[in-house]
Amino acid sequence: MNKQIEEKAKALNQWILDQEVVKEYLKYEKLIENNQELKQLEEELKQLQQEIVIQKHSHSHCDSLIQEYEQKKKVFDENPLLYNYLSLKQEVNDLLCRIQDDINEQLKKKVD
């Protein structure tokens, strides 16, 4: 990679990291990583999913498991940390898509 492109890439990377939405997203990412309650609930949801699949495969009734899963999933989805994290994740993704579109547009102009 030529030096000028590398410098521009580093500058763009730093600009992205300096954006408030990215800083906030990274903050929430750390909070979620360190939240044992959310990790535990996520693990319980995974286990319930596996149990439901196994019971459905063996043609057993699993209505109570599905109900338990739905209740825990609702608690999980409505957790403010997770809700804010997912919202910020979407905003960061939108920002990165706009950057990608701008880069592609500029490259296309240079080719034309």
C-alpha positions in Angstrom: 0.0 0.0 0.0 1.5 3.3 -0.9 2.3 5.7 1.9 -0.3 8.4 1.0 -3.2 5.8 1.1 -1.9 4.4 4.4 -1.8 7.9 5.9 -5.3 8.7 4.7 -6.6 5.3 6.0 -5.1 6.0 9.4 -6.6 9.5 9.4 -10.0 8.2 8.5 -9.8 5.5 11.2 -8.9 8.1 13.8 -11.7 10.4 12.6 -14.2 7.5 13.0 -12.9 6.7 16.5 -13.3 10.4 17.4 -17.0 10.4 16.5 -19.3 10.7 19.5 -21.6 7.9 18.3 -18.6 5.5 18.0 -17.2 6.5 21.4 -20.7 5.9 23.0 -21.0 2.6 21.1 -17.6 1.4 22.4 -18.6 2.4 25.9 -21.8 0.3 25.8 -19.9 -2.6 24.2 -17.6 -2.7 27.2 -20.5 -2.4 29.7 -22.2 -5.3 28.0 -19.0 -7.4 27.9 -18.7 -6.9 31.7 -22.3 -7.4 32.6 -22.6 -10.9 34.1 -26.3 -10.7 34.4 -26.7 -10.2 30.6 -24.2 -12.9 29.9 -26.0 -15.4 32.1 -29.4 -14.5 30.5 -27.9 -14.9 27.0 -26.6 -18.3 28.0 -29.9 -19.4 29.4 -31.6 -18.3 26.1 -29.2 -20.4 24.1 -29.8 -23.4 26.3 -33.6 -23.0 26.0 -33.3 -22.7 22.3 -31.4 -26.0 22.2 -33.9 -27.7 24.4 -36.8 -26.5 22.3 -35.1 -27.8 19.1 -34.4 -31.2 20.8 -38.0 -31.5 22.0 -39.5 -30.4 18.7 -37.2 -33.0 17.0 -38.5 -35.7 19.2 -42.1 -34.5 18.7 -42.5 -33.6 22.4 -44.6 -30.7 23.6 -42.5 -27.8 24.4 -45.1 -25.0 25.0 -43.8 -24.3 28.5 -40.2 -24.1 27.3 -41.2 -21.7 24.5 -43.1 -19.6 27.0 -40.2 -19.5 29.3 -37.9 -18.6 26.4 -40.2 -15.8 25.3 -40.3 -14.3 28.8 -36.5 -14.4 29.2 -36.1 -13.0 25.6 -38.4 -10.1 26.4 -36.3 -9.3 29.6 -33.1 -9.6 27.6 -34.4 -7.4 24.7 -35.8 -4.7 27.0 -32.6 -4.4 28.9 -31.6 -0.7 28.6 -27.9 -1.5 28.1 -28.6 -3.9 25.3 -31.3 -1.6 23.7 -28.9 1.4 23.7 -26.1 -0.8 22.4 -28.1 -2.1 19.5 -29.4 1.3 18.7 -25.8 2.8 18.7 -24.6 -0.2 16.7 -27.1 0.6 13.9 -26.0 4.3 14.0 -22.3 3.3 13.7 -23.2 0.9 10.9 -25.1 3.7 9.1 -22.1 6.0 9.5 -19.7 3.4 8.1 -22.0 2.7 5.1 -22.1 6.4 4.3 -18.3 6.5 4.5 -18.1 3.5 2.2 -20.5 5.1 -0.3 -18.5 8.3 -0.3 -15.2 6.5 -0.9 -16.8 4.5 -3.7 -18.2 7.6 -5.3 -14.8 9.4 -5.1 -13.1 6.3 -6.6 -15.6 6.2 -9.4 -15.1 9.9 -10.2 -11.3 9.2 -10.5 -11.9 6.3 -12.8 -14.3 8.2 -15.1 
